[in-house]
Protein backbone atom coordinates (compact mmCIF):
# COMPACT_ATOMS: atom_id res chain seq x y z
CA UNK A 1 0.00 0.00 0.00
CA UNK A 2 1.25 3.48 -0.81
CA UNK A 3 1.74 5.76 2.19
CA UNK A 4 -0.78 8.58 2.63
CA UNK A 5 0.39 12.16 2.03
CA UNK A 6 2.81 13.36 4.73
CA UNK A 7 3.04 10.01 6.51
CA UNK A 8 6.61 9.34 5.39
CA UNK A 9 7.86 12.60 6.88
CA UNK A 10 6.10 11.89 10.17
CA UNK A 11 7.67 8.41 10.33
CA UNK A 12 11.12 9.84 9.61
CA UNK A 13 10.76 12.41 12.43
CA UNK A 14 9.85 9.70 14.94
CA UNK A 15 12.62 7.42 13.69
CA UNK A 16 15.23 10.20 13.93
CA UNK A 17 14.18 11.13 17.48
CA UNK A 18 14.30 7.54 18.79
CA UNK A 19 17.27 6.06 16.88
CA UNK A 20 15.65 2.58 16.70
CA UNK A 21 17.31 -0.65 15.54
CA UNK A 22 16.93 -1.53 11.84
CA UNK A 23 13.36 -2.36 10.88
CA UNK A 24 10.81 -1.97 8.11
CA UNK A 25 7.38 -0.34 8.25
CA UNK A 26 4.20 -1.45 6.50
CA UNK A 27 0.77 0.17 6.49
CA UNK A 28 -2.45 -1.67 5.73
CA UNK A 29 -5.99 -2.70 6.60
CA UNK A 30 -5.51 -4.71 9.78
CA UNK A 31 -7.49 -4.47 12.99
CA UNK A 32 -4.51 -3.27 15.05
CA UNK A 33 -0.87 -2.17 14.79
CA UNK A 34 1.87 -4.58 15.87
CA UNK A 35 5.57 -5.33 15.78
CA UNK A 36 6.96 -8.64 14.50
CA UNK A 37 10.17 -9.21 16.45
CA UNK A 38 11.43 -12.05 14.23
CA UNK A 39 11.21 -10.10 10.97
CA UNK A 40 11.89 -6.67 12.58
CA UNK A 41 8.77 -5.31 10.93
CA UNK A 42 6.38 -2.67 12.31
CA UNK A 43 2.89 -2.91 10.87
CA UNK A 44 0.69 0.18 11.24
CA UNK A 45 -3.07 -0.15 10.92
CA UNK A 46 -4.80 2.48 8.78
CA UNK A 47 -7.23 3.00 11.67
CA UNK A 48 -4.30 4.01 13.92
CA UNK A 49 -2.80 6.64 11.62
CA UNK A 50 -4.45 9.50 13.54
CA UNK A 51 -2.30 8.47 16.51
CA UNK A 52 0.69 7.62 14.36
CA UNK A 53 3.47 9.13 16.48
CA UNK A 54 2.35 7.42 19.68
CA UNK A 55 1.66 4.05 18.03
CA UNK A 56 4.95 4.03 16.09
CA UNK A 57 7.00 4.99 19.17
CA UNK A 58 5.24 2.25 21.15
CA UNK A 59 6.01 -0.42 18.53
CA UNK A 60 9.64 0.74 18.18
CA UNK A 61 10.11 0.23 21.92
CA UNK A 62 9.25 -3.45 21.41
CA UNK A 63 12.18 -3.81 19.00
CA UNK A 64 14.77 -3.09 21.70
Rosetta blueprint (number, residue, H / E / L):
1 X L
2 X L
3 X L
4 X L
5 X L
6 X L
7 X H
8 X H
9 X H
10 X H
11 X H
12 X H
13 X H
14 X H
15 X H
16 X H
17 X H
18 X H
19 X L
20 X L
21 X L
22 X L
23 X L
24 X E
25 X E
26 X E
27 X E
28 X E
29 X L
30 X L
31 X L
32 X L
33 X L
34 X E
35 X E
36 X E
37 X L
38 X L
39 X L
40 X L
41 X E
42 X E
43 X E
44 X E
45 X E
46 X H
47 X H
48 X H
49 X H
50 X H
51 X H
52 X H
53 X H
54 X H
55 X H
56 X H
57 X H
58 X H
59 X H
60 X H
61 X H
62 X H
63 X H
64 X L
